[in-house]
Amino acid sequence: MKAILVKEGIIEPTTAQLKNAMDKAEEELHTIIFMYKTDKYGRIITEKENDVLEGKDTFPIMVADACWVLGGWKNKYGNKDTRLNEANDGVE
């Protein structure tokens, strides 16, 4: 929650600003849980975690955004080459 306030430049938050930050933090938590529960094989989660490690935070922050991402997501192989999966990711 503190990160949300700092991101918005709020140092001395009012009660309304604290409530708003709590609501945003709760929505982000629900989105993360939703992503983990719906990503059956963990492929998109792994991709998003790797993005975070590279400094690109592409994790959706709202459940509606997560639905849109999950609905249109294709793995990095374009779902075409069945030889490339977790057991054989193409690295030798």
C-alpha positions in Angstrom: 0.0 0.0 0.0 2.9 2.4 0.8 4.2 1.9 -2.7 0.9 3.0 -4.2 0.9 6.1 -2.1 4.6 6.9 -3.0 3.8 6.2 -6.7 1.1 8.9 -6.5 3.4 11.3 -4.6 1.3 11.2 -1.4 3.4 11.6 1.8 0.8 12.6 4.3 -2.3 10.6 3.2 -5.8 11.5 4.2 -8.3 8.8 5.4 -9.9 8.8 1.9 -6.5 8.4 0.2 -5.6 5.5 2.6 -8.9 3.8 1.7 -8.3 4.3 -2.0 -4.8 2.9 -1.7 -6.1 -0.1 0.3 -8.8 -0.7 -2.4 -6.1 -0.7 -5.1 -3.9 -3.0 -3.2 -6.8 -5.4 -2.7 -7.6 -5.4 -6.4 -4.0 -6.1 -7.3 -3.9 -9.0 -4.8 -7.1 -10.4 -6.3 -5.7 -10.1 -9.7 -2.5 -11.9 -8.8 -4.4 -14.7 -7.1 -6.7 -14.9 -10.2 -3.7 -15.2 -12.5 -2.1 -17.9 -10.5 -5.4 -19.9 -10.2 -6.3 -19.7 -13.9 -2.9 -20.3 -15.4 -3.2 -24.0 -15.4 0.4 -24.8 -16.6 2.1 -21.7 -15.2 3.4 -20.6 -18.5 2.1 -17.1 -18.5 3.1 -16.6 -14.8 6.7 -17.7 -15.6 6.7 -15.2 -18.5 5.4 -12.4 -16.4 7.9 -13.2 -13.5 10.7 -13.2 -16.1 9.5 -9.8 -17.3 9.6 -8.4 -13.7 13.2 -9.7 -13.4 14.1 -7.8 -16.6 12.6 -4.6 -15.1 9.4 -4.8 -17.2 6.4 -5.2 -14.8 3.8 -6.4 -17.2 1.6 -8.0 -14.6 -2.0 -6.8 -14.9 -3.3 -4.9 -11.9 -7.1 -5.4 -12.4 -9.0 -8.7 -12.8 -10.6 -7.4 -16.0 -7.2 -6.7 -17.5 -6.1 -10.2 -16.4 -9.1 -11.7 -18.2 -8.2 -9.8 -21.4 -4.5 -11.0 -21.2 -5.4 -14.6 -20.5 -8.0 -14.6 -23.2 -5.6 -13.5 -25.9 -2.3 -14.9 -24.6 -0.2 -17.2 -26.8 3.0 -18.7 -25.6 6.3 -17.5 -27.1 6.3 -20.4 -29.6 2.9 -19.4 -31.0 1.3 -22.7 -29.9 2.6 -24.2 -33.2 5.6 -26.3 -32.3 4.6 -29.1 -29.9 8.2 -30.2 -29.6 8.9 -27.0 -27.6 7.5 -27.3 -24.2 8.6 -27.3 -20.5 10.5 -30.6 -21.0 12.2 -29.3 -24.2 12.3 -25.6 -24.3 14.7 -25.5 -27.3 17.8 -24.9 -25.2 20.6 -27.5 -25.7 
